[in-house]
Amino acid sequence: MKLLYFAWLRQKIGTAEETLTPPPEVATVGALLAWLAARGPGYAEALKDLSVVRVAVNQEFAQSGDPVKPGDEVALFPPVTGG
Amino acid sequence: MTLKGNVSAMIRVQRKDFDIGREIDGLTAGRSDIGGLASFVGYVRDFVGKEKASGAEVSAMTLEHYPGMTEKRLAEIEAEAHKRWPLDATLIVHRHGKLEAGARIVLVVCAAAHREDAFAACQFLMDWLKTSAPFWKQEDTAAGPRWVDADAKDDALAARWKT
């Protein structure tokens, strides 16, 4: 699974992208966020307030209950501020 | 991208600046069926918040985006505008990278046979772009860099277009 991090999430986690293999029981966006938060202090800090974390799976916005599977591209980012 | 008949819908995500007049003329060149064209240009404002008098000064801004999803999302927003209004041509140009205060960030152009469709589509595209196009801004201020927070006002403006 390819993970991409943007903006202050990238700064707190310390990397812009990585390839990870979560255990098979991590099958939803919500479960993935919980598993990531436990990986280290940078992740915990980035993910401590999920109300300002948005997720895209394969470049489509995704909600907490949506599925994730091996091979997906999952991006984490703050609410967007373009325009 | 060309939709049916003579309708065109284009998107560009780029670092370099754009020429507003050239882009607008490019959209209408060779066409006499367009009756009205509405456009919006967004700039890097040199202060934070509602009023210049009370806000921190901004000298520059860096825009980050999600290559792949950015183009996809802008194309979806543009296609939605074409579904809702009879448009002859639309163009979205959005810059990324480091931009100085006063620089152009985004251009939205909508051309139609009649002005109400051009005006409405232009506002719709900006409201939806502000809330769903994957860009993130970081401002350079005297107190250091700060990430711009999404504004609840933008969500409210986008929500008024819900069908």
Interface residues (C-beta under 8 A of the other chain):
Chain A: L4 F6 A7 W8 A56 Q59 F61 A75 F77 P78 P79 V80 T81 G82 G83
Chain B: G42 L63 E64 H65 Y66 G68 M69 K72 R73 H94 I105 V106 M126 L129 K130 T131 S132 A133 P134 F135 W136 K137 Q138 W147 V148 D149 A150
